[in-house]
Amino acid sequence: MPISQKLLEILVCPRCRGPVELNSGEDGLVCGACSLVYEIRDGIPIMLTDQARPLDKSGRLQV
């Protein structure tokens, strides 16, 4: 279930309040300022900083 464009327009990063973008796999929302990815589960974005995954300097998820 894809996320609606309206929802994408109003969602912001809970840490910095900056914009988030849908990642290429459409399974997460990326905050470029914080280098975090917020997972999307069953069409619902999980906007909790303690569950966000960090990106490395090249923009890939850290393992």
C-alpha positions in Angstrom: 0.0 0.0 0.0 1.7 3.2 -1.2 1.8 6.4 0.9 -0.4 9.2 -0.5 1.3 12.3 -1.8 -0.7 14.4 0.7 0.7 12.5 3.6 4.2 12.9 2.2 3.7 16.6 2.0 2.9 17.0 5.7 5.3 14.5 7.3 8.5 15.8 8.8 11.4 14.3 10.6 10.5 14.1 14.3 14.1 14.9 15.3 14.8 18.1 13.2 11.4 18.9 11.8 12.9 18.9 8.3 11.4 17.3 5.2 11.5 13.6 4.5 11.5 11.9 1.1 10.4 8.5 0.0 13.4 6.3 -0.6 14.0 4.5 -3.9 12.6 1.2 -2.6 9.5 3.0 -1.3 9.9 1.2 2.0 11.2 4.1 4.1 11.3 7.9 4.5 14.7 9.6 4.4 15.7 12.7 6.4 18.8 14.0 4.7 19.6 16.4 7.5 19.7 13.7 10.2 20.8 10.9 7.9 18.0 8.7 9.2 15.5 6.4 7.5 12.1 5.9 9.0 10.6 2.5 8.0 7.2 2.1 6.4 5.3 -1.0 7.6 2.0 -2.0 6.0 1.7 1.5 4.5 2.3 3.2 7.8 5.4 5.3 8.4 7.0 4.6 11.7 8.2 8.1 12.7 10.0 7.2 16.0 13.6 8.3 16.3 14.5 5.3 18.4 13.4 3.0 15.6 15.0 5.0 12.7 18.0 3.5 10.9 21.1 5.6 10.3 22.6 6.2 6.9 26.3 6.2 6.3 28.1 9.1 4.4 27.3 7.5 1.0 23.6 7.4 1.8 23.4 3.7 2.4 21.9 2.1 5.5 24.4 1.2 8.2 24.3 -2.5 9.2 
